[in-house]
């Protein structure tokens, strides 16, 4: 049975590239133009798993996606790091001087802002998806409009690359997580990374105490992100990623943290893509 995987965007997007690499092409993709639609695809059973960008080395965390994973009880079962190369794409025969407007996802525009400072004649317009803009340019023969997307989109939609690698910082990487509605079933000896959520008391040193437990149990904190608790003004939940060499160390820390924090939740236990 072929696995159906939800992606944010369409064929040619970076999510599509990750899905192809992670699953080795043995999938059917459900193209979703928003992360909310991606979650709906999972909850409705149209897809078995989903690829979701969670953070970028330049732009930082994609905070709404942390909230989606938490709210809808999704489970992180894996991760993938993709080096992002943004290219300026347009119809064949166009030059940068011909471009009046570039449409792209806000994250892509943010990552390329220095490039557009030297081309002030180009108007920046936020759009839903990088590859969808490329498809639109091709379908409607849109002159004077450019997209920001990867080489895969240029090849798929037969567009010229007017300028390659226009991202401000060349070493630009995005971390994607693989999510599903049920927990992953892999052996403990394969698990060396976990994503957790918890809240602490509004007391001095509460968070420091939690971090000390992690350190004492030989866990490596690789990410910490706070999100406001909507129902309780000025209360925050913490989302953390931790890596470890021994599952027993992690299991010990998990049992302690359950007792000393509130709303403790394991968002995922999986294999570290960088180990």
C-alpha positions in Angstrom: 0.0 0.0 0.0 1.4 3.4 -1.0 1.9 5.9 1.8 0.1 9.2 1.4 2.0 12.2 2.9 0.7 15.7 3.3 3.0 18.6 2.4 2.7 22.3 2.7 2.8 23.5 -0.9 2.7 21.7 -4.2 5.1 19.6 -6.3 8.4 21.6 -6.6 8.2 23.1 -3.1 10.9 22.5 -0.5 8.4 20.3 1.5 8.0 18.2 -1.7 11.7 17.8 -2.0 12.0 16.7 1.7 9.1 14.2 1.2 10.9 12.7 -1.9 14.2 12.4 -0.1 12.8 11.1 3.2 10.5 8.5 1.7 12.7 7.7 -1.4 9.9 8.6 -3.8 7.6 5.8 -2.6 4.7 8.1 -1.7 1.6 9.9 -3.0 1.6 13.6 -1.8 -1.5 15.5 -0.6 -0.7 19.1 -1.6 -1.9 21.6 1.1 -1.6 25.4 0.7 -1.4 26.0 4.5 -0.3 24.2 7.6 -3.8 24.2 8.9 -4.9 22.3 5.8 -2.0 19.9 6.3 -3.2 19.1 9.8 -6.8 18.6 8.4 -5.4 16.1 5.9 -4.0 14.0 8.8 -7.1 14.3 11.0 -9.4 13.5 8.1 -7.4 10.4 7.2 -6.5 11.6 3.7 -2.8 11.3 4.6 -0.9 8.9 6.9 1.9 11.3 7.7 2.9 14.9 7.0 6.1 16.9 6.5 6.1 20.1 8.4 8.8 22.8 8.6 9.5 23.7 12.2 12.6 26.0 12.2 15.1 27.7 9.9 18.7 28.6 10.6 18.1 32.2 9.5 14.5 33.0 10.3 14.2 30.9 13.5 11.3 28.9 14.8 8.0 28.6 13.0 6.0 29.1 16.2 2.5 28.5 14.8 3.6 25.0 13.9 4.6 24.2 17.4 1.1 25.2 18.5 -0.5 23.0 15.8 1.5 19.9 16.9 0.5 20.6 20.5 -3.2 21.4 19.9 -4.0 18.5 17.7 -2.0 15.9 19.6 0.3 15.1 16.7 3.4 12.9 17.2 6.8 13.7 15.8 8.3 10.5 14.4 11.3 11.8 12.6 13.1 14.9 11.3 15.0 16.0 8.2 17.4 18.9 7.6 17.4 20.5 4.1 19.9 23.0 2.8 17.8 25.8 1.3 18.9 27.5 -1.9 16.5 30.2 -3.1 16.5 31.1 -6.8 14.7 33.9 -8.6 12.6 32.2 -11.3 10.7 33.7 -14.2 9.5 32.9 -17.8 12.2 32.1 -20.3 13.7 35.2 -21.9 13.0 37.5 -18.9 15.7 39.5 -17.3 15.9 40.9 -13.7 15.3 44.4 -15.1 11.9 43.1 -16.6 10.7 41.9 -13.2 8.2 44.3 -11.4 7.0 42.0 -8.7 8.1 38.9 -6.9 5.6 36.7 -5.0 6.6 34.2 -2.5 6.1 32.7 1.0 6.9 35.3 3.7 9.7 33.1 5.0 11.4 33.0 1.6 11.1 36.8 1.3 12.6 37.2 4.7 15.5 35.0 3.9 16.3 36.9 0.7 15.7 40.5 1.8 19.3 41.7 1.2 19.1 40.6 -2.5 16.0 42.8 -3.0 17.6 45.8 -1.4 19.9 46.0 -4.5 16.8 45.6 -6.7 14.4 48.2 -5.3 12.3 48.3 -8.4 10.9 44.9 -7.5 7.8 44.9 -5.3 7.6 42.1 -2.7 4.3 40.3 -2.3 3.6 37.6 0.2 2.0 34.4 -1.1 1.0 31.0 0.1 3.7 28.8 -1.4 7.0 29.2 -3.4 6.3 26.5 -6.0 2.6 27.5 -6.5 3.8 30.9 -7.7 6.2 29.2 -10.1 3.3 27.1 -11.4 1.1 30.2 -11.8 3.7 32.0 -13.8 4.0 29.1 -16.2 0.3 28.4 -16.5 -0.8 32.0 -17.1 2.4 33.1 -18.9 2.9 35.9 -16.4 5.6 38.4 -17.6 7.2 40.8 -15.2 6.4 38.4 -12.2 9.0 36.2 -10.5 9.0 33.5 -8.0 11.5 32.4 -5.3 11.9 28.6 -5.4 14.3 25.8 -5.7 15.9 24.3 -8.8 13.3 21.5 -8.7 10.5 24.0 -9.3 12.4 25.6 -12.2 12.8 22.3 -13.9 9.3 21.1 -13.2 7.7 24.3 -14.5 10.2 25.1 -17.2 11.3 28.5 -15.9 14.6 30.3 -16.1 16.7 31.0 -13.1 17.4 34.7 -13.3 19.6 34.7 -10.1 20.8 31.6 -8.2 21.2 31.3 -4.4 19.8 34.7 -3.5 19.4 33.9 0.2 21.2 36.4 2.4 23.1 33.8 4.3 24.4 31.0 2.0 24.5 28.4 4.8 20.7 28.3 5.0 19.1 25.2 6.5 15.5 24.3 7.5 14.6 21.6 9.9 11.4 19.6 9.0 9.6 17.2 11.3 7.6 14.1 10.2 4.3 14.0 12.1 1.4 11.6 12.4 -1.7 11.2 14.6 -0.3 8.1 16.5 2.9 7.5 18.2 5.9 6.0 16.4 6.8 2.4 17.1 10.6 2.1 16.9 13.0 0.3 19.3 14.5 2.2 22.2 18.0 1.6 21.0 17.1 3.7 17.9 15.7 6.6 19.8 18.2 9.3 20.7 16.2 12.5 20.4 12.9 13.7 21.9 10.6 16.7 21.8 8.9 17.7 25.0 6.4 20.3 26.2 5.9 21.4 29.8 5.1 24.4 32.1 6.8 25.5 35.3 5.8 27.4 38.4 6.0 31.2 38.3 8.9 31.0 40.8 12.5 32.1 40.7 14.7 29.3 39.4 11.9 27.0 38.3 13.2 26.7 34.7 16.8 26.5 35.9 15.9 23.5 38.1 14.4 21.7 35.1 17.5 22.4 33.0 19.7 21.1 35.8 17.7 17.8 35.9 18.3 17.4 32.2 22.0 18.1 32.6 22.3 15.7 35.6 20.7 13.0 33.5 23.2 13.6 30.7 20.7 15.1 28.2 21.8 17.7 25.7 19.3 20.5 25.2 19.4 21.4 21.5 16.3 23.7 21.4 14.1 25.6 23.8 11.1 27.7 22.6 8.5 29.4 24.8 4.9 29.9 23.7 2.2 31.8 25.5 -0.7 29.8 27.0 -3.7 31.5 25.4 -6.1 30.6 28.2 -3.8 32.0 30.9 -2.4 35.5 30.1 1.4 35.8 30.9 1.8 32.1 31.4 4.2 30.3 29.1 4.8 26.7 28.0 8.2 25.5 27.0 8.9 23.3 24.0 12.3 21.6 24.1 14.4 19.2 22.0 16.9 17.0 23.7 19.4 14.5 22.5 20.9 11.6 24.5 23.2 8.6 24.1 21.3 6.3 26.4 17.5 5.9 26.4 17.6 5.0 30.1 19.1 8.4 31.0 16.2 10.0 29.1 13.6 7.8 30.7 14.9 8.7 34.1 14.8 12.4 33.3 11.3 12.1 31.8 9.9 10.5 35.0 11.4 13.3 37.2 10.1 16.0 34.9 6.6 14.6 35.0 6.6 15.2 38.8 8.2 18.7 38.8 6.4 20.4 35.8 2.8 21.0 34.7 1.1 19.8 31.5 4.2 17.6 30.7 3.8 16.0 27.2 6.1 14.0 25.0 5.6 15.3 21.5 7.9 12.8 19.9 10.7 10.2 20.4 12.7 9.6 17.3 16.1 9.3 15.7 18.4 12.3 15.6 18.9 13.2 11.9 22.3 14.6 12.7 23.7 11.8 14.7 
